């Protein structure tokens, strides 16, 4: 068992800390994920506190099995969780990783996403040993797509009507970042 399977490390930036999501994060995350701006482009998250608490436990079990990771994005100044970064393996061993993120809209454009994303990407390449990162973003999600491009992600193609958000099938853009191209 690898060390991160036992316990996710704490990743520290200047303004944000990434650490494993906890039950204590649930109220703040429910609030951040429920905003109409956020809900527009994501799979519906757990809608109640008990359901979200079950998700937290599920995430820990999946981490132990080396299938899925979920970091809370925590503001250093307040200790409040304002979003999550997730990663799941596409092939055994985390060589190819799909990752996703949700940041509460109050923190869009503040640098919280960029700082947290860089910490997450470094973790996936250096600790997990990933060689390829994949991210999908709704084609209509201008903020999310711009954020991925700013990190250096390369747009690879359009996945037509591939993902259901709020009852509608949306087109998504597939982005990738390769380990040999990453420059933090």
SEVEXTOR-470279 format. One record per residue: x, y, z of N, C-alpha, C in turn. Coordinates in steps of 0.1 Angstrom, whole numbers, padded with zeros to 4 digits, always signed. Example, Ala and Ser with C-alpha at 12.3 -4.5 7.8 and 13.67 -1.06 7.14 Angstrom:
<rs>
+0132-0057+0078+0123-0045+0078+0132-0033+0078;+0128-0022+0071+0137-0011+0071+0129+0000+0079;
</rs>
This chain:
<rs>
+0008-0012+0000+0000+0000+0000+0009+0012+0000;+0006+0022-0009+0014+0034-0010+0009+0044+0001;+0018+0052+0005+0015+0061+0017+0002+0069+0015;+0000+0074+0002-0012+0082+0000-0025+0074+0001;-0024+0061+0000-0036+0052+0001-0040+0051+0016;-0030+0052+0025-0033+0052+0039-0038+0066+0044;-0033+0077+0038-0037+0090+0042-0032+0100+0031;-0041+0108+0027-0037+0118+0017-0028+0129+0024;-0018+0133+0017-0009+0143+0023-0017+0157+0022;-0012+0166+0030-0017+0180+0030-0008+0188+0021;-0014+0194+0011-0007+0202+0001-0009+0216+0004;+0002+0224+0006+0001+0237+0011+0005+0247+0001;-0003+0257-0002+0001+0269-0010+0001+0281-0002;+0002+0292-0008+0003+0305-0001-0011+0309+0005;-0022+0306-0003-0035+0310+0001-0044+0298+0004;-0041+0287-0002-0050+0275-0001-0042+0263+0004;-0050+0254+0010-0045+0241+0015-0054+0231+0009;-0048+0220+0003-0056+0209-0001-0053+0198+0009;-0064+0192+0014-0064+0181+0023-0076+0172+0020;-0075+0160+0026-0086+0151+0023-0099+0157+0028;-0110+0156+0020-0123+0161+0024-0128+0153+0037;-0134+0161+0046-0139+0155+0059-0154+0158+0061;-0159+0152+0070-0173+0154+0073-0175+0168+0078;-0165+0174+0084-0166+0188+0089-0167+0198+0077;-0163+0194+0065-0164+0203+0053-0178+0203+0047;-0186+0193+0051-0199+0191+0044-0208+0203+0043;-0211+0211+0054-0220+0222+0053-0215+0233+0043;-0202+0236+0044-0196+0246+0034-0197+0241+0020;-0194+0228+0018-0194+0223+0004-0209+0222-0001;-0218+0218+0007-0232+0218+0003-0236+0232-0002;-0232+0242+0005-0235+0256+0001-0229+0260-0012;-0216+0257-0013-0209+0261-0025-0214+0253-0038;-0217+0240-0036-0222+0232-0048-0236+0235-0051;-0244+0241-0042-0258+0243-0045-0261+0255-0053;-0251+0264-0055-0253+0276-0062-0257+0273-0077;-0266+0281-0083-0270+0278-0097-0258+0279-0106;-0249+0288-0104-0237+0289-0113-0229+0277-0113;-0227+0271-0101-0219+0258-0100-0227+0246-0106;-0239+0245-0102-0247+0233-0105-0249+0231-0120;-0248+0242-0127-0251+0242-0142-0242+0232-0149;-0230+0230-0145-0220+0222-0153-0215+0209-0146;-0221+0205-0135-0216+0194-0128-0227+0183-0126;-0222+0171-0123-0232+0160-0119-0237+0164-0106;-0250+0162-0104-0256+0167-0091-0248+0160-0079;-0243+0169-0070-0236+0164-0058-0247+0158-0048;-0242+0152-0038-0252+0147-0028-0259+0160-0023;-0272+0158-0021-0281+0170-0018-0283+0172-0004;-0281+0162+0005-0283+0164+0019-0271+0161+0027;-0271+0166+0039-0259+0164+0048-0256+0149+0049;-0266+0141+0053-0263+0126+0054-0257+0120+0041;-0263+0124+0030-0258+0119+0017-0244+0123+0014;-0241+0136+0017-0227+0141+0015-0217+0134+0025;-0222+0131+0037-0213+0124+0047-0210+0110+0042;-0220+0104+0036-0218+0090+0030-0208+0091+0018;-0209+0102+0010-0199+0104+0000-0185+0105+0005;-0183+0113+0016-0170+0114+0023-0164+0101+0026;-0173+0092+0032-0168+0079+0036-0165+0070+0024;-0173+0071+0014-0171+0064+0001-0157+0069-0005;-0155+0082-0005-0142+0087-0010-0130+0081-0003;-0131+0080+0010-0120+0075+0018-0118+0060+0015;-0129+0052+0013-0127+0038+0010-0121+0037-0004;-0125+0045-0014-0120+0044-0027-0105+0048-0027;-0101+0058-0019-0087+0061-0018-0079+0049-0013;-0084+0043-0003-0076+0031+0003-0075+0020-0008;-0085+0019-0017-0084+0009-0028-0077+0015-0040;-0071+0027-0040-0063+0033-0050-0071+0035-0063;-0084+0039-0062-0093+0042-0073-0097+0056-0074;-0097+0064-0063-0103+0077-0064-0097+0085-0052;-0095+0099-0054-0090+0108-0044-0099+0120-0044;-0101+0126-0032-0109+0138-0031-0102+0147-0021;-0097+0159-0026-0091+0169-0017-0101+0180-0015;-0103+0185-0003-0110+0198-0001-0101+0209-0004;-0106+0220-0010-0098+0232-0012-0102+0241+0000;-0092+0244+0009-0095+0251+0021-0087+0264+0021;-0094+0275+0024-0087+0288+0025-0078+0288+0037;-0066+0291+0035-0056+0292+0047-0061+0302+0057;-0066+0313+0053-0070+0324+0062-0081+0320+0071;-0091+0313+0066-0103+0311+0074-0105+0296+0078;-0099+0287+0071-0101+0272+0073-0113+0267+0067;-0120+0275+0059-0132+0271+0052-0130+0264+0039;-0137+0253+0037-0137+0245+0025-0145+0253+0014;-0139+0256+0003-0146+0263-0008-0148+0255-0021;-0143+0243-0021-0144+0235-0033-0136+0221-0031;-0135+0214-0042-0128+0201-0042-0121+0199-0055;-0110+0191-0054-0103+0186-0065-0104+0171-0063;-0108+0164-0074-0109+0149-0074-0100+0143-0085;-0096+0131-0083-0088+0124-0093-0092+0109-0093;-0093+0103-0104-0096+0089-0105-0088+0083-0116;-0084+0070-0114-0075+0064-0124-0083+0059-0136;-0078+0060-0148-0083+0055-0160-0078+0041-0163;-0066+0039-0159-0060+0026-0160-0053+0022-0147;-0051+0010-0144-0045+0006-0132-0032+0013-0129;-0030+0018-0117-0018+0024-0113-0017+0039-0115;-0027+0046-0119-0028+0060-0120-0018+0066-0130;-0015+0058-0141-0007+0063-0152-0014+0074-0160;-0027+0071-0162-0036+0081-0168-0047+0084-0158;-0048+0097-0155-0057+0101-0145-0067+0111-0150;-0080+0109-0147-0090+0120-0150-0092+0127-0137;-0093+0140-0138-0094+0149-0127-0105+0159-0129;-0111+0163-0118-0122+0173-0119-0121+0182-0107;-0129+0193-0108-0128+0203-0097-0142+0210-0097;-0145+0215-0085-0156+0224-0083-0151+0234-0072;-0152+0247-0076-0149+0258-0067-0162+0267-0066;-0165+0270-0054-0177+0279-0052-0175+0292-0059;-0186+0297-0065-0185+0309-0074-0180+0321-0067;-0181+0322-0054-0176+0334-0047-0161+0335-0048;-0154+0324-0052-0140+0324-0053-0135+0323-0068;-0144+0324-0077-0140+0324-0092-0132+0337-0094;-0121+0336-0101-0114+0347-0105-0105+0353-0094;-0103+0346-0083-0096+0351-0072-0082+0345-0071;-0079+0335-0080-0066+0328-0079-0066+0315-0071;-0078+0313-0063-0079+0301-0055-0078+0288-0064;-0085+0288-0075-0085+0276-0084-0071+0274-0089;-0064+0284-0094-0051+0282-0101-0041+0277-0091;-0041+0283-0079-0031+0278-0069-0034+0264-0065;-0047+0261-0062-0050+0247-0059-0048+0237-0070;-0051+0241-0082-0049+0232-0094-0034+0229-0096;-0025+0239-0094-0011+0236-0095-0006+0226-0084;-0011+0228-0072-0008+0218-0062-0012+0204-0065;-0025+0204-0070-0031+0191-0074-0023+0184-0086;-0020+0192-0096-0012+0187-0107+0001+0181-0103;+0008+0189-0095+0021+0185-0090+0020+0171-0082;+0010+0170-0074+0007+0158-0067+0005+0146-0076;-0003+0148-0086-0006+0137-0095+0006+0133-0103;+0014+0142-0108+0026+0139-0115+0037+0133-0106;+0040+0140-0095+0051+0136-0087+0048+0124-0077;+0036+0124-0071+0033+0114-0061+0026+0102-0067;+0016+0105-0075+0009+0093-0081+0017+0087-0093;+0026+0095-0099+0034+0090-0110+0026+0091-0123;+0016+0099-0124+0008+0100-0136+0016+0105-0148;+0013+0101-0159+0020+0105-0172+0010+0114-0180;-0003+0112-0178-0013+0119-0186-0024+0123-0177;-0028+0136-0177-0040+0140-0170-0051+0144-0180;-0063+0140-0177-0074+0143-0186-0085+0150-0177;-0091+0160-0183-0102+0168-0177-0112+0171-0188;-0125+0169-0184-0136+0172-0192-0142+0185-0187;-0146+0193-0196-0153+0206-0192-0165+0208-0202;-0176+0212-0197-0187+0215-0206-0183+0225-0216;-0186+0223-0228-0182+0233-0239-0187+0247-0236;-0199+0248-0230-0205+0261-0226-0199+0267-0214;-0190+0260-0207-0184+0265-0194-0172+0273-0197;-0174+0286-0201-0163+0295-0205-0153+0296-0194;-0158+0298-0181-0148+0300-0170-0139+0287-0168;-0146+0275-0168-0138+0263-0166-0128+0260-0177;-0133+0263-0189-0124+0261-0201-0112+0270-0200;-0114+0283-0197-0104+0293-0196-0094+0289-0185;-0099+0284-0174-0090+0280-0163-0081+0269-0167;-0086+0259-0174-0078+0248-0179-0068+0252-0189;-0071+0261-0198-0062+0266-0208-0051+0274-0201;-0054+0282-0191-0044+0290-0183-0034+0281-0177;-0038+0269-0173-0028+0259-0167-0020+0253-0177;-0023+0255-0190-0015+0248-0201-0021+0235-0206;-0034+0233-0202-0041+0221-0207-0043+0223-0222;-0042+0212-0230-0044+0212-0244-0058+0206-0247;-0065+0214-0255-0079+0209-0260-0077+0198-0270;-0082+0186-0268-0080+0175-0277-0092+0172-0286;-0104+0176-0281-0115+0173-0290-0128+0176-0282;-0139+0175-0290-0152+0177-0285-0159+0163-0283;-0164+0161-0271-0172+0149-0268-0187+0153-0268;-0193+0149-0279-0207+0153-0282-0217+0147-0273;-0225+0155-0267-0236+0151-0258-0232+0139-0249;-0221+0141-0242-0215+0130-0234-0219+0129-0220;-0224+0140-0214-0225+0141-0200-0238+0148-0196;-0246+0143-0187-0258+0148-0183-0256+0158-0171;-0261+0170-0173-0261+0181-0163-0274+0187-0163;-0281+0187-0151-0294+0193-0149-0304+0187-0160;-0303+0174-0162-0312+0167-0171-0310+0169-0186;-0299+0176-0190-0296+0177-0204-0283+0171-0207;-0282+0165-0219-0269+0160-0223-0261+0172-0229;-0249+0174-0224-0241+0186-0228-0228+0181-0236;-0224+0188-0245-0211+0186-0252-0200+0190-0241;-0189+0182-0242-0178+0185-0233-0165+0186-0241;-0156+0193-0237-0142+0194-0243-0133+0185-0235;-0125+0177-0241-0115+0169-0235-0102+0177-0235;-0096+0179-0223-0083+0185-0222-0073+0175-0216;-0060+0178-0219-0050+0169-0214-0038+0178-0210;-0031+0172-0200-0017+0178-0197-0008+0165-0196;+0003+0166-0202+0012+0155-0202+0024+0158-0192;+0029+0148-0185+0039+0150-0175+0051+0157-0181;+0056+0153-0193+0068+0158-0199+0066+0173-0204;+0053+0177-0205+0051+0191-0209+0048+0200-0197;+0046+0195-0186+0041+0203-0174+0053+0212-0169;+0050+0224-0168+0059+0234-0163+0052+0242-0152;+0055+0238-0139+0048+0245-0128+0050+0260-0128;
</rs>
